[in-house]
Amino acid sequence: MRVAVGDTIHVQGRVVGAPDQAAEVLEVHGEDGGPPYLVRYEDGHEALVFPGTDAWVEHPEQ
């Protein structure tokens, strides 16, 4: 997974009925756009994440 600051990472809910989560990438700490990423979730919570296989990236429109 390669991301840039400003991208949005989406993570699928882990159980049936759980909503997907979305977080804006604030900082990229890995080499060449790799993890870990400092992100801000929609509720304002910030965390350092290593996305798994249940995540995908949305790049903002150019």
N, C-alpha and C positions, 0 to 999 in steps of 0.2 A: 504494500500500500504506500503510495506516494501522495503527500498532500502539501499544501502551502497555506500560509497565514490567510485567513478569510474563508477558506473552504469550510464546508459543513460535513461532519461525520454523523452518519445515521447508524443506529444499532437496533436490531430487532429485539422485541420483547422476548424474555426468556421462558415465559410460560404462556399458555393459551389465554387470550384475553388481555395480556399485558400490552400496553401501548409501546410503540417504537420510541426511542429517544433520539434527539438531535442535539448536537453541540457544535459551536463555532470554534475553529482552531485559532488560538491566540499566539502560540509559539510552537515551533518545530525544534525538538532537541536532538533528533537523530541525524545521521549523515544522509545527504542526498534526498531529503524529504521523508525519511523513515521515522518510525516511532522512537521514543515516546513523544506525545503531544500534550501541551497544556491547552485545555478546552474549557469553554463556558457553556453550560447547559442552559436550556430555556428558562429555568427557574433562578438563574444567576449563580448557581453553584459552579466553582472552578475545580478542576482535577487534572492530574497527570495520568494519561491513559495509554495503554498498549492495546489497540483494537484487535479483536479476534476475527474469526471467519464469518461472524454474523454481522459485520459492519461493512458499510460502503461509503464512498465519498461523493459529495455533490460539489462541483466546482462552480463558482459564481459566473454568471454570463459576462462575457468580455465586452 
